[in-house]
Amino acid sequence: MSTLERNSTTALHTPLAGFRWTRDAIAQIYHTSLLELVSRANAVHREHHQPGEIQVCVLLSVKTGGCPEDCGYCPQAARYHTNVSAQKLMEDESILHAARAARDSGATRFCMGAAWREVKDGPQFDHMLKMVKAIKNEGGLEVCCTLGMLTESQASRLKEAGLDAYNHNLDTSPEYYGEVIGTRTYQDRLKTLARVREAGISVCCGGIVGMGETDEDRIGLLESLANLPQPPESVPINALVAVEGTPLEDQPPVPIWDMVRMIATARILFPQSLVRLSAGRVGMSETDQALCFLAGANSIFSGEKLLTTANPGEDRDAHLFATLGLRPMHARGD
């Protein structure tokens, strides 16, 4: 590992006054020759994590479709004509059944996603608080939510209910963001992240690769993530799943080398975080995924669906784990 990486890693997890990652410093890492980059990232990964352990998560869409946002990648936006139909918030027992099934399959984190611009106070938010408490009482699972923008009070109440983590992605660089989303600003996202952090909830925040962005935009996303007041505990790296009916339906598949480069750079920037190989795995071979794990990914979403898009099922993941000699990570705190 270079002196730059060693010093920067120390600064990230033993914060130094005024330390910030510069875009040039991140670009220097990102543009390292790929084999060297993977080698460095793997060394960082081995220093901070058990290399054979993967956090297995399950993401359930508890309220699907009908979203008023215009995120260009999302089939749940009401304004796009996709094969996703709006569905009301799921009932208690259906959510609890899914959480139990996730736990029994070996997952240690259960995330509930709702297609809202922002969660509203009232029956729906009360329902989510109830579900967080109920799943925590079941035991064996970390609980995560992604419900859109939050107020300070909502973040505090989710913490009181027992929520472990909140997902709220930045998606891309500040410069490219407006090309993808027009109904919510970058600053709106940063405010929600700040409220989650202030409430004492773990932050899950990453982005999407393959939306037409440049390498500079990918570096800009990593810069934004790296310069949050505290680094996210989970950093999901998603490959765009181009869905018919969305503005990004014609985007070509992301080359695996682009995913490997993003994951390796994220691993070096966030040595103690979970780097999640997220959306897009269904289109990756076992070899492709092995390269991502070698580069420092140590978290996946399991199950046949990732919100509304296809995802490898349990059988495929069991075969992948057996082939690579991987094992599910225990829930943090267990």
C-alpha positions in Angstrom: 0.0 0.0 0.0 1.3 3.5 -0.9 2.1 6.1 1.7 -0.8 8.1 0.4 -3.2 5.2 1.1 -1.8 4.5 4.5 -2.0 8.1 5.6 -5.5 8.5 4.2 -6.8 5.3 5.7 -5.6 6.6 9.1 -7.3 9.9 8.6 -10.6 8.2 7.7 -10.9 6.1 10.8 -8.9 8.3 13.2 -10.1 11.6 11.9 -7.5 14.4 11.5 -8.7 18.0 11.8 -9.4 19.4 8.4 -8.7 16.2 6.5 -10.5 15.8 3.1 -10.0 13.5 0.2 -9.2 15.5 -2.9 -10.6 14.4 -6.3 -7.0 14.2 -7.6 -6.0 11.8 -4.8 -9.0 9.6 -5.5 -8.3 9.7 -9.2 -4.7 8.6 -8.6 -6.1 5.5 -6.9 -8.9 4.9 -9.4 -6.6 5.1 -12.5 -4.0 2.7 -11.1 -3.5 -0.2 -13.5 -6.3 -2.7 -12.8 -4.2 -5.7 -11.5 -2.2 -3.4 -9.2 -5.4 -1.7 -8.0 -7.0 -5.1 -7.2 -3.9 -6.2 -5.4 -3.8 -3.1 -3.2 -7.5 -3.3 -2.5 -7.2 -7.0 -1.5 -4.4 -6.2 0.9 -6.5 -3.5 2.5 -9.5 -5.9 2.7 -7.4 -8.6 4.4 -6.1 -6.1 6.9 -9.6 -5.1 8.1 -11.9 -8.1 7.3 -12.0 -11.9 7.2 -11.6 -12.4 3.4 -13.9 -15.5 3.3 -16.8 -13.8 5.0 -19.7 -12.2 3.1 -22.6 -10.3 4.7 -25.8 -11.7 3.2 -28.7 -9.2 3.1 -32.2 -9.5 1.8 -34.1 -6.4 0.4 -37.9 -6.5 0.4 -40.1 -4.0 -1.4 -42.8 -3.4 1.3 -44.5 -0.6 -0.8 -44.0 -0.9 -4.6 -44.5 1.5 -7.4 -46.3 4.8 -7.7 -43.3 6.9 -6.7 -43.6 10.6 -7.7 -39.8 10.9 -8.3 -38.2 11.0 -11.8 -35.1 8.9 -11.1 -34.1 7.8 -14.6 -33.1 4.3 -13.6 -36.1 3.4 -11.5 -39.1 1.3 -12.8 -41.1 2.3 -9.7 -41.5 5.9 -10.9 -45.2 6.5 -11.6 -44.4 8.6 -14.7 -42.7 5.8 -16.6 -44.5 3.0 -18.4 -42.9 -0.1 -17.0 -44.1 -3.5 -16.0 -44.2 -2.5 -12.3 -47.7 -1.9 -10.9 -48.3 0.2 -7.8 -49.0 -1.8 -4.7 -50.0 -0.7 -1.2 -47.9 -1.2 1.9 -47.6 -4.8 2.8 -49.4 -6.2 5.9 -47.5 -7.1 9.1 -47.5 -10.8 8.8 -46.3 -10.8 5.2 -43.3 -8.7 6.1 -42.6 -10.8 9.2 -42.8 -14.0 7.1 -40.3 -12.6 4.6 -37.9 -11.5 7.5 -38.1 -15.0 9.1 -37.4 -16.6 5.7 -34.4 -14.3 5.2 -33.0 -15.2 8.6 -33.6 -18.9 8.0 -31.8 -18.8 4.7 -28.7 -17.4 6.4 -29.1 -13.7 5.8 -28.1 -11.4 8.7 -29.5 -8.1 7.4 -33.1 -7.5 6.4 -33.9 -4.2 4.5 -37.3 -2.8 3.9 -37.7 -0.5 0.9 -40.7 1.7 0.1 -41.2 3.7 -3.1 -41.8 7.0 -1.4 -40.2 10.4 -2.1 -40.3 10.9 1.6 -42.0 8.9 4.4 -45.0 10.8 5.8 -45.9 10.9 9.5 -49.1 9.0 10.2 -50.3 5.4 9.8 -47.7 4.4 7.2 -44.7 5.6 9.2 -46.2 4.1 12.4 -46.5 0.8 10.5 -42.8 0.9 9.6 -41.8 1.6 13.2 -43.9 -1.3 14.3 -42.2 -3.6 11.7 -38.7 -2.5 12.8 -39.6 -3.3 16.4 -41.2 -6.7 15.5 -38.3 -7.9 13.4 -35.7 -6.8 16.0 -37.7 -8.8 18.6 -37.5 -11.9 16.4 -33.7 -11.8 16.8 -30.9 -12.8 14.5 -31.3 -9.9 12.0 -30.0 -6.4 11.6 -32.8 -4.2 10.3 -32.3 -1.6 7.6 -34.8 0.7 5.8 -34.9 2.8 2.7 -38.0 5.0 2.8 -36.9 8.2 1.0 -36.1 11.5 2.8 -36.5 11.7 6.6 -37.0 14.5 9.1 -34.9 14.7 12.3 -37.9 13.4 14.3 -38.4 10.5 12.0 -34.8 9.4 12.2 -34.9 9.6 16.0 -38.0 7.5 16.1 -36.5 4.9 13.8 -33.5 4.7 16.1 -35.7 4.3 19.2 -37.6 1.5 17.4 -34.3 -0.4 17.0 -33.3 0.4 13.4 -29.7 -0.6 12.7 -29.1 1.0 9.3 -30.7 3.4 6.8 -30.0 3.3 3.1 -30.0 6.6 1.1 -27.8 6.5 -2.0 -26.1 9.5 -3.6 -26.3 7.6 -6.9 -23.6 9.6 -8.8 -21.5 12.7 -8.7 -22.9 16.1 -7.9 -22.1 17.2 -11.5 -24.0 14.4 -13.2 -26.8 14.0 -10.7 -29.1 16.5 -12.6 -28.9 14.4 -15.7 -30.5 11.5 -13.9 -32.8 13.0 -11.3 -34.7 16.3 -11.3 -37.3 15.9 -8.4 -34.8 15.8 -5.5 -31.5 17.7 -5.1 -28.1 16.3 -4.1 -28.4 18.5 -1.0 -31.7 16.9 -0.1 -29.9 13.5 0.0 -27.1 14.9 2.1 -29.5 16.4 4.6 -31.2 13.0 5.1 -27.8 11.3 5.6 -26.9 13.9 8.2 -30.2 13.3 10.1 -29.6 9.5 10.0 -26.1 10.0 11.3 -27.2 12.4 14.0 -29.8 9.9 15.2 -27.1 7.3 15.7 -28.2 5.0 12.9 -25.6 3.3 10.7 -25.4 4.8 7.2 -25.6 2.8 4.0 -24.8 5.0 1.0 -23.4 4.3 -2.4 -24.2 4.7 -6.1 -24.9 3.3 -9.5 -22.5 2.5 -12.3 -23.5 2.5 -15.9 -26.0 5.5 -16.2 -23.9 7.2 -18.9 -21.6 8.9 -16.4 -17.9 9.3 -17.0 -14.9 8.1 -15.0 -14.7 11.6 -13.6 -18.3 11.3 -12.3 -17.5 8.0 -10.7 -14.6 9.6 -9.0 -16.8 12.5 -8.0 -19.3 10.1 -6.3 -16.5 8.4 -4.4 -15.2 11.9 -3.3 -18.7 12.8 -2.0 -18.9 9.6 0.0 -15.4 9.8 1.3 -15.9 13.4 2.5 -19.1 12.8 4.5 -18.5 13.7 8.2 -18.1 9.9 8.9 -17.6 7.3 6.2 -20.7 5.1 5.5 -20.6 1.8 7.3 -22.0 0.2 4.1 -21.2 1.2 0.6 -23.3 -0.4 -2.1 -21.9 -0.4 -5.6 -24.8 -1.1 -8.1 -24.5 -1.9 -11.7 -27.4 -0.3 -13.6 -30.2 -2.7 -14.5 -31.6 -1.0 -17.6 -35.4 -1.5 -17.4 -37.7 -1.0 -20.5 -39.8 2.1 -20.1 -37.3 4.1 -18.1 -35.1 6.9 -19.6 -32.0 4.7 -19.2 -33.5 1.6 -20.9 -30.9 1.8 -23.8 -27.8 2.0 -21.6 -25.4 -0.9 -22.4 -24.4 -3.4 -19.7 -21.6 -2.2 -17.4 -18.3 -3.9 -18.2 -17.2 -6.1 -15.3 -13.8 -4.3 -15.2 -15.7 -1.0 -14.4 -17.4 -2.7 -11.5 -14.1 -4.2 -10.3 -12.4 -0.8 -10.5 -15.1 1.0 -8.5 -15.2 -1.7 -5.8 -11.4 -1.8 -5.5 -11.2 2.0 -5.2 -14.1 2.0 -2.7 -12.3 -0.7 -0.6 -9.2 1.5 -0.4 -11.2 4.6 0.5 -13.4 2.8 3.1 -11.2 0.1 4.6 -13.5 -0.8 7.5 -16.8 -0.5 5.7 -18.9 -3.2 4.1 -18.6 -2.8 0.3 -21.7 -4.3 -1.2 -21.8 -5.9 -4.7 -25.5 -4.9 -5.2 -27.8 -4.6 -8.2 -26.8 -6.2 -11.5 -25.4 -9.5 -10.1 -27.9 -11.5 -12.1 -26.0 -10.6 -15.2 -22.6 -11.5 -13.8 -20.9 -14.9 -14.0 -19.4 -16.6 -11.0 -16.0 -15.5 -12.3 -17.2 -11.9 -12.5 -18.4 -12.0 -9.0 -15.2 -13.7 -7.8 -13.2 -10.7 -9.2 -15.4 -8.3 -7.3 -14.9 -10.2 -4.0 -11.1 -10.3 -4.7 -11.3 -6.5 -5.1 -12.8 -6.1 -1.7 -16.6 -6.6 -1.9 -17.9 -8.4 1.2 -21.6 -7.9 1.1 -24.4 -9.0 -1.3 -28.2 -9.0 -1.6 -29.6 -12.5 -1.8 -33.0 -13.7 -3.0 -34.7 -13.8 -6.3 -35.7 -10.1 -6.4 -34.0 -6.9 -5.5 -37.0 -4.6 -5.0 -38.5 -5.1 -8.5 -35.6 -6.4 -10.6 -34.2 -9.9 -10.9 -31.5 -11.1 -8.6 -29.7 -14.5 -8.3 -31.7 -16.9 -6.2 -30.6 -18.8 -3.1 -29.5 -21.8 -5.1 -27.2 -19.9 -7.3 -25.7 -18.0 -4.4 -25.2 -21.3 -2.5 -23.3 -22.7 -5.4 -21.3 -19.5 -5.7 -20.3 -19.6 -2.0 -19.4 -23.3 -2.2 -17.3 -22.8 -5.3 -15.4 -19.9 -3.8 -15.2 -21.2 -0.3 -17.2 -18.2 1.1 -19.3 -18.2 4.3 -22.1 -15.9 5.5 -21.0 -13.2 8.0 -22.6 -13.2 11.4 -24.8 -10.2 12.3 -22.7 -7.5 13.8 -22.9 -7.6 17.5 -23.6 -11.4 17.5 
